Amino acid sequence: DPPAYANGPVQGYRLFCTETATGREQNVEVDGLSYRLEGLKKFTEYTLRFLAYNRYGPGVSTEEVTVTTLSD
């Protein structure tokens, strides 16, 4: 969902995905309210966090969510 208190119109979202074991982080610019992560390793734990940004810069990120992928 969009932020409850935005300081102007939201221009986009940024998704941060970190492979827990290696600490390798990727960030992806997301235009809409959904995004499909692809190319993840099977049986691997990742942490995800999100933030919205506008012309004034990035907002506060969400709490981390930890997920584990399944097999193919």
Biopython code that builds the backbone (N, CA, C, O; Angstrom):
import numpy as np
from Bio.PDB.StructureBuilder import StructureBuilder

atoms = [
    (1, "ASP", "N", (0.837, -1.190, 0.000)),
    (1, "ASP", "CA", (0.000, 0.000, 0.000)),
    (1, "ASP", "C", (0.878, 1.249, 0.000)),
    (1, "ASP", "O", (1.997, 1.229, 0.513)),
    (2, "PRO", "N", (0.373, 2.320, -0.570)),
    (2, "PRO", "CA", (1.130, 3.578, -0.526)),
    (2, "PRO", "C", (1.317, 4.044, 0.918)),
    (2, "PRO", "O", (0.556, 3.638, 1.796)),
    (3, "PRO", "N", (2.311, 4.885, 1.175)),
    (3, "PRO", "CA", (2.533, 5.373, 2.536)),
    (3, "PRO", "C", (1.322, 6.143, 3.054)),
    (3, "PRO", "O", (0.637, 6.826, 2.292)),
    (4, "ALA", "N", (1.069, 6.027, 4.333)),
    (4, "ALA", "CA", (-0.066, 6.727, 4.944)),
    (4, "ALA", "C", (0.162, 8.235, 4.948)),
    (4, "ALA", "O", (-0.778, 9.006, 4.756)),
    (5, "TYR", "N", (1.401, 8.657, 5.164)),
    (5, "TYR", "CA", (1.736, 10.080, 5.221)),
    (5, "TYR", "C", (2.845, 10.376, 4.223)),
    (5, "TYR", "O", (4.026, 10.230, 4.538)),
    (6, "ALA", "N", (2.470, 10.785, 3.037)),
    (6, "ALA", "CA", (3.458, 11.081, 1.995)),
    (6, "ALA", "C", (3.688, 12.586, 1.931)),
    (6, "ALA", "O", (2.752, 13.372, 2.082)),
    (7, "ASN", "N", (4.921, 12.975, 1.710)),
    (7, "ASN", "CA", (5.281, 14.383, 1.578)),
    (7, "ASN", "C", (5.271, 14.729, 0.085)),
    (7, "ASN", "O", (6.306, 15.077, -0.483)),
    (8, "GLY", "N", (4.118, 14.634, -0.531)),
    (8, "GLY", "CA", (3.975, 14.853, -1.966)),
    (8, "GLY", "C", (3.662, 13.547, -2.672)),
    (8, "GLY", "O", (3.701, 12.483, -2.055)),
    (9, "PRO", "N", (3.352, 13.617, -3.964)),
    (9, "PRO", "CA", (2.987, 12.414, -4.726)),
    (9, "PRO", "C", (4.139, 11.405, -4.805)),
    (9, "PRO", "O", (5.287, 11.785, -5.033)),
    (10, "VAL", "N", (3.832, 10.136, -4.618)),
    (10, "VAL", "CA", (4.834, 9.066, -4.726)),
    (10, "VAL", "C", (5.199, 8.897, -6.197)),
    (10, "VAL", "O", (4.321, 8.767, -7.049)),
    (11, "GLN", "N", (6.491, 8.901, -6.489)),
    (11, "GLN", "CA", (6.976, 8.701, -7.856)),
    (11, "GLN", "C", (7.317, 7.245, -8.139)),
    (11, "GLN", "O", (7.297, 6.818, -9.293)),
    (12, "GLY", "N", (7.626, 6.491, -7.113)),
    (12, "GLY", "CA", (7.973, 5.092, -7.304)),
    (12, "GLY", "C", (8.357, 4.459, -5.985)),
    (12, "GLY", "O", (8.302, 5.084, -4.926)),
    (13, "TYR", "N", (8.747, 3.201, -6.080)),
    (13, "TYR", "CA", (9.117, 2.422, -4.906)),
    (13, "TYR", "C", (10.460, 1.763, -5.164)),
    (13, "TYR", "O", (10.835, 1.530, -6.313)),
    (14, "ARG", "N", (11.170, 1.467, -4.114)),
    (14, "ARG", "CA", (12.443, 0.767, -4.204)),
    (14, "ARG", "C", (12.342, -0.476, -3.322)),
    (14, "ARG", "O", (11.936, -0.400, -2.162)),
    (15, "LEU", "N", (12.713, -1.608, -3.886)),
    (15, "LEU", "CA", (12.703, -2.890, -3.186)),
    (15, "LEU", "C", (14.151, -3.287, -2.940)),
    (15, "LEU", "O", (14.956, -3.308, -3.872)),
    (16, "PHE", "N", (14.487, -3.600, -1.697)),
    (16, "PHE", "CA", (15.818, -4.083, -1.326)),
    (16, "PHE", "C", (15.692, -5.557, -0.963)),
    (16, "PHE", "O", (14.917, -5.918, -0.078)),
    (17, "CYS", "N", (16.450, -6.400, -1.641)),
    (17, "CYS", "CA", (16.417, -7.844, -1.429)),
    (17, "CYS", "C", (17.823, -8.297, -1.070)),
    (17, "CYS", "O", (18.755, -8.120, -1.856)),
    (18, "THR", "N", (17.981, -8.885, 0.122)),
    (18, "THR", "CA", (19.291, -9.322, 0.594)),
    (18, "THR", "C", (19.302, -10.824, 0.814)),
    (18, "THR", "O", (18.447, -11.363, 1.517)),
    (19, "GLU", "N", (20.270, -11.495, 0.212)),
    (19, "GLU", "CA", (20.470, -12.918, 0.478)),
    (19, "GLU", "C", (21.129, -13.005, 1.855)),
    (19, "GLU", "O", (22.259, -12.553, 2.036)),
    (20, "THR", "N", (20.433, -13.576, 2.806)),
    (20, "THR", "CA", (20.855, -13.550, 4.201)),
    (20, "THR", "C", (22.245, -14.155, 4.415)),
    (20, "THR", "O", (23.055, -13.582, 5.143)),
    (21, "ALA", "N", (22.532, -15.296, 3.797)),
    (21, "ALA", "CA", (23.799, -15.994, 4.038)),
    (21, "ALA", "C", (25.013, -15.202, 3.559)),
    (21, "ALA", "O", (26.059, -15.226, 4.208)),
    (22, "THR", "N", (24.888, -14.504, 2.436)),
    (22, "THR", "CA", (26.036, -13.807, 1.854)),
    (22, "THR", "C", (26.030, -12.304, 2.134)),
    (22, "THR", "O", (27.066, -11.647, 2.025)),
    (23, "GLY", "N", (24.869, -11.760, 2.494)),
    (23, "GLY", "CA", (24.758, -10.320, 2.697)),
    (23, "GLY", "C", (24.668, -9.548, 1.391)),
    (23, "GLY", "O", (24.664, -8.317, 1.395)),
    (24, "ARG", "N", (24.597, -10.261, 0.278)),
    (24, "ARG", "CA", (24.519, -9.620, -1.046)),
    (24, "ARG", "C", (23.150, -8.971, -1.214)),
    (24, "ARG", "O", (22.118, -9.638, -1.137)),
    (25, "GLU", "N", (23.158, -7.653, -1.448)),
    (25, "GLU", "CA", (21.897, -6.915, -1.566)),
    (25, "GLU", "C", (21.709, -6.400, -2.987)),
    (25, "GLU", "O", (22.641, -5.917, -3.629)),
    (26, "GLN", "N", (20.478, -6.520, -3.452)),
    (26, "GLN", "CA", (20.090, -5.943, -4.729)),
    (26, "GLN", "C", (19.004, -4.920, -4.441)),
    (26, "GLN", "O", (18.222, -5.099, -3.507)),
    (27, "ASN", "N", (18.942, -3.851, -5.226)),
    (27, "ASN", "CA", (17.786, -2.988, -5.102)),
    (27, "ASN", "C", (17.199, -2.761, -6.479)),
    (27, "ASN", "O", (17.913, -2.651, -7.476)),
    (28, "VAL", "N", (15.877, -2.694, -6.505)),
    (28, "VAL", "CA", (15.130, -2.638, -7.747)),
    (28, "VAL", "C", (14.155, -1.479, -7.679)),
    (28, "VAL", "O", (13.463, -1.310, -6.675)),
    (29, "GLU", "N", (14.091, -0.676, -8.734)),
    (29, "GLU", "CA", (13.081, 0.374, -8.840)),
    (29, "GLU", "C", (11.778, -0.276, -9.291)),
    (29, "GLU", "O", (11.759, -1.028, -10.265)),
    (30, "VAL", "N", (10.688, 0.014, -8.581)),
    (30, "VAL", "CA", (9.391, -0.582, -8.877)),
    (30, "VAL", "C", (8.401, 0.550, -9.117)),
    (30, "VAL", "O", (8.265, 1.446, -8.284)),
    (31, "ASP", "N", (7.706, 0.512, -10.256)),
    (31, "ASP", "CA", (6.765, 1.575, -10.587)),
    (31, "ASP", "C", (5.398, 1.385, -9.935)),
    (31, "ASP", "O", (4.784, 2.360, -9.500)),
    (32, "GLY", "N", (4.921, 0.163, -9.861)),
    (32, "GLY", "CA", (3.583, -0.095, -9.336)),
    (32, "GLY", "C", (3.614, -0.611, -7.915)),
    (32, "GLY", "O", (4.610, -0.471, -7.205)),
    (33, "LEU", "N", (2.500, -1.213, -7.510)),
    (33, "LEU", "CA", (2.374, -1.741, -6.150)),
    (33, "LEU", "C", (2.636, -3.236, -6.075)),
    (33, "LEU", "O", (2.388, -3.854, -5.040)),
    (34, "SER", "N", (3.136, -3.829, -7.162)),
    (34, "SER", "CA", (3.497, -5.244, -7.116)),
    (34, "SER", "C", (4.732, -5.467, -7.980)),
    (34, "SER", "O", (5.006, -4.711, -8.912)),
    (35, "TYR", "N", (5.467, -6.520, -7.649)),
    (35, "TYR", "CA", (6.683, -6.849, -8.382)),
    (35, "TYR", "C", (6.967, -8.327, -8.179)),
    (35, "TYR", "O", (6.791, -8.850, -7.078)),
    (36, "ARG", "N", (7.399, -8.993, -9.218)),
    (36, "ARG", "CA", (7.727, -10.418, -9.132)),
    (36, "ARG", "C", (9.241, -10.571, -9.152)),
    (36, "ARG", "O", (9.898, -10.216, -10.131)),
    (37, "LEU", "N", (9.788, -11.103, -8.064)),
    (37, "LEU", "CA", (11.221, -11.385, -7.991)),
    (37, "LEU", "C", (11.507, -12.673, -8.742)),
    (37, "LEU", "O", (10.825, -13.678, -8.540)),
    (38, "GLU", "N", (12.501, -12.648, -9.601)),
    (38, "GLU", "CA", (12.874, -13.841, -10.353)),
    (38, "GLU", "C", (14.364, -14.096, -10.190)),
    (38, "GLU", "O", (15.120, -13.197, -9.819)),
    (39, "GLY", "N", (14.781, -15.326, -10.468)),
    (39, "GLY", "CA", (16.192, -15.670, -10.408)),
    (39, "GLY", "C", (16.707, -15.905, -9.001)),
    (39, "GLY", "O", (17.916, -15.863, -8.772)),
    (40, "LEU", "N", (15.809, -16.153, -8.051)),
    (40, "LEU", "CA", (16.239, -16.427, -6.682)),
    (40, "LEU", "C", (16.720, -17.867, -6.570)),
    (40, "LEU", "O", (16.282, -18.734, -7.326)),
    (41, "LYS", "N", (17.618, -18.119, -5.630)),
    (41, "LYS", "CA", (18.118, -19.477, -5.401)),
    (41, "LYS", "C", (17.095, -20.269, -4.599)),
    (41, "LYS", "O", (16.395, -19.718, -3.750)),
    (42, "LYS", "N", (17.015, -21.573, -4.876)),
    (42, "LYS", "CA", (16.062, -22.391, -4.127)),
    (42, "LYS", "C", (16.592, -22.690, -2.726)),
    (42, "LYS", "O", (17.801, -22.755, -2.502)),
    (43, "PHE", "N", (15.665, -22.869, -1.794)),
    (43, "PHE", "CA", (15.960, -23.150, -0.384)),
    (43, "PHE", "C", (16.926, -22.113, 0.205)),
    (43, "PHE", "O", (17.877, -22.468, 0.901)),
    (44, "THR", "N", (16.678, -20.844, -0.078)),
    (44, "THR", "CA", (17.547, -19.757, 0.365)),
    (44, "THR", "C", (16.731, -18.715, 1.111)),
    (44, "THR", "O", (15.606, -18.401, 0.723)),
    (45, "GLU", "N", (17.301, -18.181, 2.182)),
    (45, "GLU", "CA", (16.620, -17.153, 2.975)),
    (45, "GLU", "C", (16.999, -15.765, 2.464)),
    (45, "GLU", "O", (18.169, -15.471, 2.218)),
    (46, "TYR", "N", (15.980, -14.922, 2.312)),
    (46, "TYR", "CA", (16.164, -13.538, 1.875)),
    (46, "TYR", "C", (15.449, -12.613, 2.841)),
    (46, "TYR", "O", (14.447, -12.987, 3.451)),
    (47, "THR", "N", (15.971, -11.404, 2.974)),
    (47, "THR", "CA", (15.246, -10.362, 3.696)),
    (47, "THR", "C", (14.865, -9.283, 2.682)),
    (47, "THR", "O", (15.649, -8.926, 1.803)),
    (48, "LEU", "N", (13.651, -8.781, 2.828)),
    (48, "LEU", "CA", (13.112, -7.773, 1.922)),
    (48, "LEU", "C", (12.690, -6.548, 2.716)),
    (48, "LEU", "O", (12.189, -6.663, 3.834)),
    (49, "ARG", "N", (12.895, -5.376, 2.130)),
    (49, "ARG", "CA", (12.348, -4.150, 2.699)),
    (49, "ARG", "C", (12.021, -3.217, 1.542)),
    (49, "ARG", "O", (12.583, -3.334, 0.453)),
    (50, "PHE", "N", (11.123, -2.311, 1.789)),
    (50, "PHE", "CA", (10.602, -1.455, 0.739)),
    (50, "PHE", "C", (10.602, -0.009, 1.207)),
    (50, "PHE", "O", (10.524, 0.264, 2.405)),
    (51, "LEU", "N", (10.689, 0.910, 0.264)),
    (51, "LEU", "CA", (10.487, 2.317, 0.587)),
    (51, "LEU", "C", (9.896, 3.023, -0.621)),
    (51, "LEU", "O", (10.086, 2.607, -1.764)),
    (52, "ALA", "N", (9.179, 4.093, -0.342)),
    (52, "ALA", "CA", (8.615, 4.936, -1.396)),
    (52, "ALA", "C", (9.506, 6.161, -1.545)),
    (52, "ALA", "O", (10.177, 6.564, -0.595)),
    (53, "TYR", "N", (9.515, 6.752, -2.736)),
    (53, "TYR", "CA", (10.269, 7.986, -2.928)),
    (53, "TYR", "C", (9.462, 8.948, -3.792)),
    (53, "TYR", "O", (8.579, 8.547, -4.549)),
    (54, "ASN", "N", (9.792, 10.221, -3.655)),
    (54, "ASN", "CA", (9.182, 11.252, -4.484)),
    (54, "ASN", "C", (10.241, 12.287, -4.820)),
    (54, "ASN", "O", (11.431, 12.028, -4.640)),
    (55, "ARG", "N", (9.843, 13.433, -5.295)),
    (55, "ARG", "CA", (10.829, 14.427, -5.726)),
    (55, "ARG", "C", (11.679, 14.962, -4.584)),
    (55, "ARG", "O", (12.720, 15.575, -4.819)),
    (56, "TYR", "N", (11.247, 14.737, -3.358)),
    (56, "TYR", "CA", (12.019, 15.181, -2.196)),
    (56, "TYR", "C", (13.003, 14.123, -1.704)),
    (56, "TYR", "O", (13.785, 14.385, -0.790)),
    (57, "GLY", "N", (12.973, 12.933, -2.298)),
    (57, "GLY", "CA", (13.881, 11.867, -1.907)),
    (57, "GLY", "C", (13.157, 10.661, -1.350)),
    (57, "GLY", "O", (11.930, 10.587, -1.415)),
    (58, "PRO", "N", (13.913, 9.706, -0.797)),
    (58, "PRO", "CA", (13.313, 8.479, -0.272)),
    (58, "PRO", "C", (12.647, 8.697, 1.080)),
    (58, "PRO", "O", (13.047, 9.559, 1.862)),
    (59, "GLY", "N", (11.631, 7.899, 1.330)),
    (59, "GLY", "CA", (10.975, 7.901, 2.634)),
    (59, "GLY", "C", (11.617, 6.873, 3.547)),
    (59, "GLY", "O", (12.693, 6.350, 3.257)),
    (60, "VAL", "N", (10.954, 6.594, 4.636)),
    (60, "VAL", "CA", (11.423, 5.608, 5.603)),
    (60, "VAL", "C", (11.099, 4.221, 5.066)),
    (60, "VAL", "O", (10.009, 3.993, 4.541)),
    (61, "SER", "N", (12.049, 3.293, 5.197)),
    (61, "SER", "CA", (11.789, 1.935, 4.702)),
    (61, "SER", "C", (10.926, 1.155, 5.683)),
    (61, "SER", "O", (10.811, 1.499, 6.860)),
    (62, "THR", "N", (10.332, 0.108, 5.165)),
    (62, "THR", "CA", (9.517, -0.772, 5.991)),
    (62, "THR", "C", (10.414, -1.610, 6.895)),
    (62, "THR", "O", (11.634, -1.618, 6.732)),
    (63, "GLU", "N", (9.813, -2.309, 7.836)),
    (63, "GLU", "CA", (10.532, -3.317, 8.619)),
    (63, "GLU", "C", (10.944, -4.426, 7.645)),
    (63, "GLU", "O", (10.280, -4.640, 6.630)),
    (64, "GLU", "N", (12.022, -5.120, 7.950)),
    (64, "GLU", "CA", (12.452, -6.233, 7.107)),
    (64, "GLU", "C", (11.473, -7.396, 7.213)),
    (64, "GLU", "O", (10.926, -7.677, 8.279)),
    (65, "VAL", "N", (11.268, -8.058, 6.093)),
    (65, "VAL", "CA", (10.469, -9.277, 6.023)),
    (65, "VAL", "C", (11.420, -10.379, 5.604)),
    (65, "VAL", "O", (12.146, -10.222, 4.623)),
    (66, "THR", "N", (11.435, -11.489, 6.323)),
    (66, "THR", "CA", (12.308, -12.602, 5.992)),
    (66, "THR", "C", (11.493, -13.706, 5.341)),
    (66, "THR", "O", (10.454, -14.111, 5.862)),
    (67, "VAL", "N", (11.968, -14.191, 4.198)),
    (67, "VAL", "CA", (11.296, -15.254, 3.461)),
    (67, "VAL", "C", (12.331, -16.306, 3.066)),
    (67, "VAL", "O", (13.520, -16.010, 2.950)),
    (68, "THR", "N", (11.865, -17.525, 2.864)),
    (68, "THR", "CA", (12.715, -18.611, 2.377)),
    (68, "THR", "C", (12.085, -19.190, 1.142)),
    (68, "THR", "O", (10.902, -19.530, 1.142)),
    (69, "THR", "N", (12.870, -19.306, 0.077)),
    (69, "THR", "CA", (12.353, -19.869, -1.158)),
    (69, "THR", "C", (12.209, -21.379, -1.020)),
    (69, "THR", "O", (12.860, -22.016, -0.192)),
    (70, "LEU", "N", (11.348, -21.920, -1.846)),
    (70, "LEU", "CA", (11.128, -23.362, -1.891)),
    (70, "LEU", "C", (11.902, -23.949, -3.068)),
    (70, "LEU", "O", (12.734, -23.268, -3.667)),
    (71, "SER", "N", (11.634, -25.202, -3.400)),
    (71, "SER", "CA", (12.299, -25.825, -4.555)),
    (71, "SER", "C", (11.739, -25.217, -5.837)),
    (71, "SER", "O", (10.849, -24.366, -5.801)),
    (72, "ASP", "N", (12.271, -25.663, -6.960)),
    (72, "ASP", "CA", (11.769, -25.180, -8.253)),
    (72, "ASP", "C", (10.286, -25.405, -8.297)),
    (72, "ASP", "O", (9.640, -25.076, -9.292)),
]
sb = StructureBuilder()
sb.init_structure("model")
sb.init_model(0)
sb.init_chain("A")
sb.init_seg("    ")
for serial, (resi, resn, name, xyz) in enumerate(atoms, 1):
    if name == "N":
        sb.init_residue(resn, " ", resi, " ")
    sb.init_atom(name, np.array(xyz, "f"), 0.0, 1.0, " ", f" {name:<3s}", serial, name[0])
structure = sb.get_structure()
